[in-house]
Amino acid sequence: MTYTLKQAAELLAAGKTSAEELATDYLGKIAAANATLNAFITVDGDKTLAMAKAADAARAAGNAGLLTGVPIAHKDIFCAEGWKTTCGSKMLEHFVSPYDAHVVEQCTAAGLVTLGRTNMDEFAMGSSNENSAFGAVKNPWDLNAVPGGSSGGSAAAVAARLAPAATATDTGGSIRQPAGFCGVTGIKPTYGTVSRYGMVAYASSLDQGGPIAQTAEDCALLLNVMAGHDSRDSTSLEMAREDYTRDLAKPLTGLRIGLPKEYFGTGLSADVAQAIEAALTEYKKLGAEVIEISLPRTELAIPAYYVIAPAEASSNLSRFDGVRYGHRAAEYSDLNEMYEKSRAEGFGWETKRRILTGTYVLSHGYYDAYYLKAQKVRRLLTEDFLKGFTQCDIIAAPVAPSVAWNLGEKSNDPVANYLADIYTLGVNLAGLPALSHPVGFGAQGRPVGLQLIGNYFGEARLLNAAHQFQQATDWHSRAPAL
Amino acid sequence: MTWEVVIGLEVHTQLSTQSKIFSAASTAFGAEPNTQTAVVDIALPGALPVMNKVAVEKAIQFGLAIGAKVNRKSVFARKNYFYPDLPKGYQISQFELPVVEGGAITIRVGDEEKRINLTRAHLEEDAGKSVHEDFHGMSGIDLNRAGTPLLEIVSEPEMRSAAEAVAYAKALHSIVTWIGICDGNMQEGSFRCDVNVSVRRPGEPLGTRREIKNLNSFKFMEQAIKYEVNWQIEQIEDGHKIQQATILFDPDSGETRMMRSKEDAHDYRYFPDPDLPPLVISEDWIARVRSELPELPEAMQARFAQQYGLSDYDARTLTASKALAGYFEATVAAGADAKLASNWITGEVAATLNREEQDITACPVAAEALAGLIRRVMDNTINNKTGKDVLKKMWESGDAADTIIERDGLKQENDAGAVEAIIDGVLAANQAMVDEYKSGKEKAFNALVGQCMKASKGKANPAQVNEILKRKLG
């Protein structure tokens, strides 16, 4: 049996299953499939079952919440006390976190049971999951395809029904793009909605946590748990808790969906365009109105992102120096050599590439030309979006120019990888919420996702739209044959 | 040919907060290594800084105290470099927009007063410490100090001698301790000075500077600057050019030596810290801090002169520290005449403390007790000289002045008849002196007063002796 988050919660509430039974069931599925998919870096059955038993005890004592006992997976970027938190890097291969991230704390408080830690591109840098120090994740729909990244493990685990839902993070598309490639639903909320406390930083001004699940409704349920103000993160928004499920049932009559013409030009492959067109037809049937808008500076998102994100990363990753924790070279003759060898051995190529790029753009004499200029572009891109939202309620766009590519296809071509991020980066630069939901299949039967972008704090509206679409279609309930 | 010395200071003051600038860990000095470290201070993955409002408030206090501009918006920036005691690989500091800009401090060298302008003061975190002693072939890292709040105070290069630089550092030290934002403990590193020194011919553009790092005593600062100035002049006169460098002062040799040259200087790659939003300080906050600011030394000095009728010199001496000023006012409040209190405190009390190398906070005679003594001088119970002996006994025993005067029978003899009897005896026994005086030798008068005081065992009122003696000899 496979369950959505909501179904699992209902079964538990009805007493038809126990947290322990569910956990055991999912652990079995992971054990059977992980050798093939490599979606999990760490699985610890004892810990999982202990959490499940505690959840059952809480339920027996009458202390169960809505999601008590429901199992989920955590991206290996969220620190969890007692769990290895590798962030997909050899640098942190043996790092056991002594503390919980806010997201993990909230999930534990809600009674959610941790099934394991999902694979990811090293330090969330990548869009194919091939940059993991623990091997690439395979796309459950096609084992020759990449699952997308950086939250490829979370997306593949949910797609292969190895977990009802998973936590993930999105810095330049890392929730939406793997969700799209794996045929599942994922949402990146407004920057500041989910606390970054305990979330290993890649690019602090862009990083944002969010859920990946089978349905928009599940995403809303899990986002309810993950979101919320946290005084330990100074960029966490001070706002009242909201219920992201509140608008799910609203009809879409009169919803204005904007189509940015720059997102549908050359470069978008025909199969993806076709699936999106069909989805828009469905949205119209549901009462939405589709209008063309313009986001004229869209293509500047790539250079702006690949200056700002590496700049922040180069500084964020300085703490991995082999001094206090993490990988330290076995032999070195002095301090500099300890740094050099530890970091040379501990980081993978993409991470090194971004550290070098970031160091360069922040250097004396280059800062104005690169970093400051990129910040200006960032403001312009934001203005474009805000102007767009004067004409429409939400924006619809592709998630990626194509369906998932083949493993190894772009692994030696970083620029090709970067260019494929064109449709997702702007959202992070502007700090807007956006989700991705499955809308069919393209070439080689690989899934196609549709991206819905909202104005600030527009999560409930986005989830409403996707939920109504999912009530009328069944793309989200298709599961790969494994 | 003369040389002009140009000096500017960067002073790191440790702000006296309970917890660190970006974490809740304690800032107390001297704990076991690495026991005062939160996840932020060890820079665990995912750890995030949260601004300590108390540290900001202390920066505002400083800005207001020196008449500077407190920026309504300032920005934290990362200063990136690798060092084992810098856990994040960057220091959170302020770069382009500091919290405080401008302001000035008055210094005094000899009789000369001079205003020194400040460039800026910015908030930043301290690094940890490398410990080399206890580990053979290895270094230990203690991160207890990492994240301790610092206010780095930067002056304009307006000092022209070692004496001015030291006077500036002392004045700054006095202000930060006065307003209570820093404990001023230089041994524990609460007040550390970096001194930029260059020399030039008067009227020429600024020379190349060398920066003497981490001076933690005023004495060393003076020695270091003097040595450095001579060294630079010699170099230039020998035809060498000064290279920009960071140098250290070795107190044992009395010399400065190179730490790193400009070529080795880091490119710190400053950029705004994305983990911290800009620091916004509201007008209300500034107004509240202003209303809570203690009376500042200059204002208090003027008030002392006016309210107590003290000389400028005495008023300045008494306001050298907040503790001293407080001691003076408490003495006056306990009934001592202000002028007498000033004389006693800047005289006998200060001299004794000086001898014992203590400051007023360690004075065993409380202000109220001193007032008790001064009251007895005021009401002629004892004379000034006896008062000094009584103070000495108070200092040693902790007894009150009245107790000592009573016990040791030190009461002044104010009975005119008794004094006359003593004087008559002295005149009878010293006919030679009387003759000398009468023949015009004024000195003999003083000798006779001395004899009378001696005969009274110091208890006679000297003014009364003078008066009666004059009458009898006249």
Interface residues (C-beta under 8 A of the other chain):
Chain A: F78 C79 T85 C87 L92 F95 S97 P98 Y99 A101 R196 Y197 G198 M199 V200 A201 A203 S204 S205 S231 R232 D233 S234 T235 A311 E312 S314 S315 L317 S318 R319 F320 D321 V323 R324 Y325 L335 Y339 T359 L362 S363 H364 Y367 Y371
Chain B: V39 I42 A43 L44 P45 G46 A47 L48 P49 V50 M51 R78 N80 F82 P84 P87 K88 G89 Y90 I141 D267 R269 Y270 F271 P274 D275 L276 P277
